[in-house]
Amino acid sequence: MAVEGDFCGAPPALLEERQKALAALIERYCSDDGVFETAIPGLFLYRSSTTSTPTCGVYRSAFTLIPQGGKRVMLGDETYEYGRNRYLVTSVDLPVMAQVTQASVAEPILGFIFDLEPAKIRRLMADMALPAVTATMARGLAVSDLTESVLEPALRLAQLLDTPKDIPILAPLLERELLYRLLTGERSAHLRNIAMADSHSHRIAQAIDWLKDNFDKPLSIDILANTANMSKSSLHQHFKALTAMSPLQYQKHLRLQEARRLMLMDEHDAASAGHRVGYESPSQFSREYRRLFGAPPLQDMARLRQGVGTAV
């Protein structure tokens, strides 16, 4: 999705200069395609030299910037595009389908992924005297136009990788500046929802944690509602508002993604993988697997072993 505009007052040439600097740094630290953990806690760099078909994964709570290339993310029936001029914020763990749409050997997609930690956001909110979010809960995934005020601290944070001795002292300051820019920008509500212990988003996050720990067991809406300290009707309403799916649909995504991993990485057959993740009926497992991944298990495994990866 092309994005045009004045980037909230920053000259486009200046923004492009910062993007190129960040892209060059990411490429230096990514020796090959993949996701790389850095010496800065919570910061990951990403590179891919090819486009991809839609692949599955769970997006965690994070800020993602792509100074080169483009991606498409599908959450339920919704599609989000982001790339050079747009950044992504995820406020809760979400099972998604993701696709690299712009990448090549000459110009690979390059990504900056920074985990959003509730405690750090909470401390900064206290210093800023920011109130809790009282408006209707927003979707747990959103994209925004990139501004120099957001890009600048992200670039300087990444540049600390060139001077490791500075990381312990300067990284917390630059992380705080980046969080400050996000909290005072368009995605403020998403960050506040991450931090506030009594927010609907935080309660749904607790329900999501329960689902992740118990995805292979029969779903109990009563237990899920008690875990989130919400009524069943409120749970359904806010769960769908945040994740674009019902708790049952969310559980299905988790089950099918884990079954896919078991077949691909641990070489389980379809029947045993389906049983391991909680399916009693092989035919139901195959039917729902095909609906999510676009092919039955055996065909999907053959396709994956030819080089299709997972969402990042």
C-alpha positions as CSV (number, residue, x, y, z in Angstrom):
1,M,0.0,0.0,0.0
2,A,1.6,3.2,-1.1
3,V,1.5,6.0,1.4
4,E,1.8,9.6,0.4
5,G,1.9,12.8,2.5
6,D,4.2,15.2,4.3
7,F,5.1,12.7,7.1
8,C,3.8,15.1,9.7
9,G,6.1,17.9,8.7
10,A,9.4,16.0,8.1
11,P,10.9,16.6,4.6
12,P,10.5,13.3,2.6
13,A,14.2,13.5,1.7
14,L,15.2,13.5,5.3
15,L,13.0,10.6,6.1
16,E,14.4,8.7,3.2
17,E,17.9,9.4,4.3
18,R,17.1,7.9,7.8
19,Q,15.4,4.9,6.2
20,K,18.4,4.1,4.0
21,A,20.7,4.4,7.0
22,L,18.6,1.9,9.0
23,A,18.3,-0.4,6.0
24,A,22.1,-0.4,5.5
25,L,22.7,-1.2,9.2
26,I,20.1,-4.1,9.2
27,E,21.7,-5.6,6.2
28,R,25.2,-5.5,7.8
29,Y,23.9,-7.3,10.9
30,C,21.8,-9.9,9.0
31,S,24.3,-12.3,7.5
32,D,21.5,-14.3,5.7
33,D,17.7,-14.4,5.5
34,G,16.0,-14.9,8.8
35,V,15.3,-13.2,12.2
36,F,18.4,-12.3,14.3
37,E,18.5,-11.5,18.0
38,T,20.7,-8.5,18.8
39,A,22.9,-7.4,21.7
40,I,20.1,-5.0,22.7
41,P,17.4,-6.8,24.7
42,G,14.1,-6.9,22.9
43,L,15.5,-5.8,19.5
44,F,15.5,-8.2,16.6
45,L,16.5,-7.6,13.0
46,Y,15.0,-9.4,10.0
47,R,15.9,-10.0,6.4
48,S,14.4,-11.9,3.5
49,S,15.6,-11.8,-0.2
50,T,12.4,-13.3,-1.7
51,T,8.7,-12.7,-1.7
52,S,6.5,-15.4,-0.1
53,T,3.1,-16.9,-0.2
54,P,0.9,-16.3,2.9
55,T,2.4,-18.2,5.8
56,C,1.3,-18.6,9.4
57,G,2.7,-17.3,12.7
58,V,1.9,-15.6,16.0
59,Y,2.7,-11.9,16.2
60,R,3.7,-10.9,19.7
61,S,3.3,-7.5,21.2
62,A,5.9,-5.4,19.3
63,F,6.7,-2.4,17.2
64,T,7.9,-3.3,13.6
65,L,9.5,-1.0,11.2
66,I,10.5,-1.9,7.6
67,P,12.9,0.6,6.0
68,Q,13.1,-1.5,2.8
69,G,10.5,-3.8,1.2
70,G,6.9,-4.5,2.1
71,K,4.6,-7.0,3.9
72,R,0.9,-7.9,4.0
73,V,-0.6,-9.3,7.2
74,M,-4.0,-11.0,7.4
75,L,-5.9,-11.1,10.7
76,G,-9.1,-13.0,10.4
77,D,-10.8,-11.4,7.3
78,E,-8.8,-8.2,7.6
79,T,-5.7,-7.2,5.6
80,Y,-3.0,-4.8,6.7
81,E,-0.2,-3.5,4.4
82,Y,3.0,-1.9,5.7
83,G,6.5,-1.2,4.5
84,R,8.8,1.8,4.0
85,N,6.4,4.5,4.9
86,R,4.2,2.7,7.5
87,Y,5.0,0.9,10.7
88,L,3.1,-1.9,12.6
89,V,2.1,-2.1,16.2
90,T,0.8,-5.3,17.8
91,S,-0.7,-5.0,21.3
92,V,-1.4,-8.6,22.0
93,D,-0.3,-12.1,20.7
94,L,-2.2,-12.7,17.5
95,P,-2.3,-15.7,15.1
96,V,-1.9,-14.2,11.6
97,M,-1.1,-15.0,8.0
98,A,1.8,-12.9,6.7
99,Q,3.2,-12.4,3.3
100,V,6.4,-10.7,2.0
101,T,5.2,-8.6,-1.0
102,Q,8.3,-6.6,-1.9
103,A,11.7,-8.3,-1.7
104,S,14.5,-9.4,-4.1
105,V,18.1,-10.5,-3.9
106,A,19.1,-7.0,-4.9
107,E,16.8,-5.3,-2.5
108,P,15.7,-7.7,0.3
109,I,13.0,-6.8,2.8
110,L,14.7,-5.5,6.0
111,G,12.9,-5.3,9.3
112,F,13.4,-3.8,12.8
113,I,11.3,-5.5,15.5
114,F,11.2,-4.1,19.0
115,D,9.3,-5.9,21.8
116,L,6.8,-3.7,23.7
117,E,7.1,-4.5,27.4
118,P,4.2,-3.5,29.7
119,A,6.4,-2.6,32.7
120,K,8.4,-0.1,30.6
121,I,5.4,1.5,29.1
122,R,3.7,1.6,32.5
123,R,6.7,3.5,34.1
124,L,6.8,6.0,31.3
125,M,3.0,6.5,31.5
126,A,3.4,7.3,35.2
127,D,6.1,9.9,34.5
128,M,3.9,11.4,31.7
129,A,0.8,11.3,33.9
130,L,-1.1,9.6,31.1
131,P,-4.6,8.3,32.0
132,A,-5.8,4.8,31.2
133,V,-7.7,4.2,28.0
134,T,-11.5,4.6,28.4
135,A,-12.6,4.5,24.8
136,T,-13.8,1.4,23.0
137,M,-11.0,-1.2,22.7
138,A,-9.2,-1.1,19.3
139,R,-8.0,-4.0,17.2
140,G,-4.8,-5.5,18.6
141,L,-3.0,-4.8,15.3
142,A,-2.6,-1.5,13.5
143,V,-0.5,0.4,11.0
144,S,0.4,4.1,11.0
145,D,2.3,6.5,8.8
146,L,6.0,6.7,9.6
147,T,7.2,10.0,11.0
148,E,10.8,11.2,11.6
149,S,10.0,11.5,15.3
150,V,9.4,7.7,15.4
151,L,12.1,6.7,13.0
152,E,14.9,8.8,14.6
153,P,15.1,7.0,18.0
154,A,14.7,3.6,16.3
155,L,17.6,4.4,14.1
156,R,19.8,5.6,16.9
157,L,18.9,2.6,19.0
158,A,19.9,0.2,16.2
159,Q,23.2,2.2,15.7
160,L,24.2,1.3,19.2
161,L,25.0,-2.2,17.8
162,D,28.1,-0.5,16.4
163,T,29.3,0.6,19.8
164,P,28.4,-2.3,22.2
165,K,30.0,-0.6,25.2
166,D,27.3,2.1,25.0
167,I,24.4,-0.3,25.0
168,P,23.9,-0.7,28.8
169,I,23.7,3.1,29.4
170,L,22.2,4.5,26.2
171,A,19.8,1.7,25.1
172,P,17.3,2.3,27.9
173,L,17.3,6.0,27.1
174,L,16.6,5.5,23.4
175,E,14.0,2.8,24.2
176,R,12.3,5.3,26.4
177,E,12.4,7.9,23.7
178,L,10.9,5.5,21.2
179,L,8.1,4.6,23.5
180,Y,7.5,8.2,24.3
181,R,7.0,9.0,20.6
182,L,4.6,6.0,20.2
183,L,2.7,7.1,23.3
184,T,2.3,10.6,22.0
185,G,1.4,9.5,18.5
186,E,-1.4,7.8,16.6
187,R,-0.9,4.4,18.3
188,S,-1.1,5.8,21.9
189,A,-4.2,3.8,22.8
190,H,-2.6,0.5,21.7
191,L,0.4,1.1,24.0
192,R,-1.7,2.2,26.9
193,N,-3.8,-1.0,26.5
194,I,-0.6,-3.1,26.7
195,A,0.4,-1.4,30.0
196,M,-2.8,-1.0,32.0
197,A,-3.5,-4.0,34.3
198,D,-7.2,-3.2,34.5
199,S,-7.8,-2.6,30.8
200,H,-10.0,-4.9,28.7
201,S,-7.0,-5.5,26.5
202,H,-5.0,-6.8,29.4
203,R,-7.8,-9.1,30.5
204,I,-8.2,-10.5,27.0
205,A,-4.4,-11.0,27.0
206,Q,-4.8,-13.2,30.1
207,A,-7.5,-15.2,28.3
208,I,-5.1,-15.5,25.4
209,D,-2.3,-16.8,27.7
210,W,-4.8,-19.5,29.0
211,L,-5.6,-20.5,25.4
212,K,-1.9,-20.7,24.5
213,D,-1.3,-23.0,27.5
214,N,-4.4,-25.1,27.0
215,F,-5.1,-25.1,23.2
216,D,-5.1,-28.9,23.0
217,K,-7.8,-29.2,25.6
218,P,-11.6,-28.7,25.2
219,L,-12.5,-25.0,25.3
220,S,-14.3,-23.9,28.4
221,I,-15.8,-20.5,28.1
222,D,-16.6,-20.4,31.8
223,I,-12.9,-21.0,32.7
224,L,-11.8,-18.5,30.1
225,A,-14.2,-15.8,31.4
226,N,-13.1,-16.4,35.0
227,T,-9.5,-16.2,33.9
228,A,-10.2,-12.8,32.3
229,N,-12.4,-11.7,35.2
230,M,-15.2,-10.9,32.7
231,S,-18.7,-12.1,32.0
232,K,-19.1,-14.5,29.1
233,S,-20.8,-12.0,26.9
234,S,-18.2,-9.3,27.6
235,L,-15.4,-11.8,26.9
236,H,-16.9,-12.6,23.5
237,Q,-17.4,-9.0,22.6
238,H,-14.0,-7.7,23.6
239,F,-12.1,-10.8,22.5
240,K,-13.4,-10.3,18.9
241,A,-12.9,-6.6,19.0
242,L,-9.2,-7.1,19.9
243,T,-8.4,-10.2,17.8
244,A,-10.9,-10.2,14.9
245,M,-12.0,-13.7,15.9
246,S,-13.9,-15.6,18.6
247,P,-12.1,-17.6,21.3
248,L,-12.9,-20.8,19.5
249,Q,-11.5,-19.5,16.2
250,Y,-8.4,-18.4,18.0
251,Q,-8.0,-21.8,19.6
252,K,-8.3,-23.4,16.1
253,H,-5.6,-21.2,14.7
254,L,-3.3,-22.2,17.6
255,R,-4.1,-25.9,17.2
256,L,-3.5,-25.9,13.4
257,Q,-0.3,-23.9,13.6
258,E,1.1,-26.3,16.2
259,A,0.0,-29.3,14.2
260,R,1.7,-27.8,11.1
261,R,4.9,-27.4,13.2
262,L,4.8,-31.0,14.5
263,M,4.5,-32.3,10.9
264,L,7.2,-30.1,9.5
265,M,9.8,-30.1,12.3
266,D,9.1,-33.3,14.2
267,E,7.9,-35.4,11.2
268,H,4.6,-36.4,12.7
269,D,2.0,-37.8,10.3
270,A,-1.3,-35.9,10.0
271,A,-3.3,-38.2,12.2
272,S,-0.9,-38.1,15.1
273,A,-0.4,-34.3,14.8
274,G,-4.1,-33.7,14.8
275,H,-4.6,-35.9,17.8
276,R,-1.7,-34.2,19.7
277,V,-3.3,-30.8,19.3
278,G,-6.8,-31.9,20.4
279,Y,-8.6,-33.2,17.4
280,E,-10.6,-36.4,17.9
281,S,-11.7,-36.6,14.2
282,P,-9.0,-36.9,11.5
283,S,-11.5,-35.7,8.9
284,Q,-12.4,-32.6,10.9
285,F,-8.7,-31.9,11.4
286,S,-8.0,-32.3,7.6
287,R,-11.0,-30.1,6.7
288,E,-10.1,-27.3,9.1
289,Y,-6.4,-27.5,8.1
290,R,-7.2,-27.1,4.5
291,R,-9.5,-24.2,5.2
292,L,-6.8,-22.3,7.0
293,F,-3.7,-23.2,4.9
294,G,-5.2,-23.7,1.5
295,A,-4.2,-27.3,1.1
296,P,-4.6,-30.7,2.9
297,P,-1.8,-31.6,5.3
298,L,0.3,-33.8,3.0
299,Q,0.2,-31.3,0.1
300,D,1.0,-28.5,2.4
301,M,4.0,-30.3,3.9
302,A,5.4,-30.9,0.4
303,R,5.0,-27.2,-0.4
304,L,6.6,-26.1,2.8
305,R,9.6,-28.4,2.4
306,Q,10.2,-26.7,-0.9
307,G,11.1,-23.6,0.9
308,V,8.0,-21.7,2.2
309,G,8.6,-20.5,5.8
310,T,6.6,-19.1,8.6
311,A,5.3,-15.6,9.3
312,V,7.7,-13.0,10.9
